[in-house]
Amino acid sequence: MKNTLKIYKNILPYNKKIIVEGDKSLSIRWVLLASQASGVSKAYNLLMSEDVLAAIESIKKLGINVKIHKNYCAIYGNGINGFIYKKKTVIDARNSGTLGRLILGLLIKSPQKIKLIGDKSLSKRDFSRVTTPLKEFGVKFYYKKKDKLPLSILGSQSVRGIKYLENKGSAQCKSSVMFAAINASGTTSIKAKKSRNHSELLFKYLKIPIKIKKTKKYDFIVVKQPKKIKAFDYRIPGDISSSAFFIVLTILADNSKLLIKDVNINPSRIGVITILKKMGSKISLKNRRSYKGEKVSNILIKSSKNLRAINCPSKLNSSAIDEFLIIFLVAAKAKGISYFKDISELNQKESPRLKWGSKILNMMGVKTILTKSSIKIYGQPNLKISKSIIIKNYLKDHRVFMMSTIAALTCGGQWAIHDKDSINSSFPSFLKIIKKIKSK
């Protein structure tokens, strides 16, 4: 089958340098905010995945001119609330929860209904987490099936700031309300459980009026409507979530070493590094620097023996939410019983990832104890698989595919992993980089 990846051998020792594609969260946010800027904004190293291309197609449907050149993407913004569109406009977010939820925040003044649709996976996900606060701005939503896509949004011309409690630790929910605040008069106040802060850093860089007060568990964010957003150029740093798969590949491979260059190490995103280092992984950050509010670094990884189990602190969950699947794989090879709790948010992703993580480990012969919000993993440091494993029917979740690939390359067995085109949503070059690492 053309769309099935087959792996029969462990990866051989290597010493390589790689660059991963631009950060997906930043790429989508750049597209959406550039659409609200006045003038021409340019992005370099923009991730050209299906999710980001869906964001580009969405703003084009809303009257924004976009030109994709060889080395950069240019967006010709019409200013705040400058969207121009036809009746019965339909926006397709495809597989992207980030796009689907954030773009609704920019549509709170839409004078006519706009329909938002997504693929099979996205249409199973809960949109009430953003539509509920957006209704407070005066927005109306119309559903075919309550709280799910497809839905239609009808905005209001007299939207005012709101007070909002975000208690799930979801950057998408927080950002959707922040994006809505760009169009709302007065002040929007948000009490948000800790989550990634790319939107806040971009708002600061763009001089959108924002104040942030941080406490141990919550961030208190105040946003005022800007008069104007100036066009801006941005070089997107590499994606830590994409890098995580190669970090774990190197940790679990024999006698190997890898340098990943120019990766975004935003403190709200590097829980994966913190957790893996606690488990005994050899990871170091080189040439750290700042870029327009974001932290960037090279990451050096070496093969790591004597991995140890972890009782993972819940405070690290939000900063590693997209990497838990690959962290579970390290726990499967660590000595002792690893415990991850309060991670029900994993089941709000492209697939029920907590269930799939447990299922794949069980297929590998690793014992797990699963609840709705936690997992115990009984590590096997000498784990070697000799049987056949087939991975399919996982809602084409790109991270399930990539986790399975890394497991196949490091744990043995004969693997057939279906739907390899699933990586196109977030990381189209994943298999090309695997091939580069494997080459002599």
ABEGO torsion letter per residue (X at the ends): XAABBBBABBBBBBBBBBBBBBBAAAAAAAAAAAAABBEBBBBBGBBBBAAAAAAAAAAAAAGBBBBBBAABBBBBBAEBGABBBBBGBBBBAEABAAAAAAAAAAAAABABBBBBBBBAAAAABBAAAAAAAAAAAGBBBBBABBGBOBBBBBBBABBBBBBBBBAAGBAAAAAAAAAAAAABBEBBBBBBBBBBAAAAAAAAAAGBBBBBBBBAABBBBBBBBBABBBBBBBBBBBBAAAAAAAAAAAAABBGBBBBBBGBBABAAAAAAAAAAAAAGBBBBBBGBBBBGGBBBBBBBBBBBBGBBBBBBBAAAAAAAAAAAAAAAAAAAABBEBBBBBGAAAAAABABBAAAAAAAAAAAAGBBBBBBAABBBBBBBAABBBABBBBBBGAGGBAAAAAAAAAAAAAAEEBBBBBGAAAAAAABAAAAAAAAAAABX
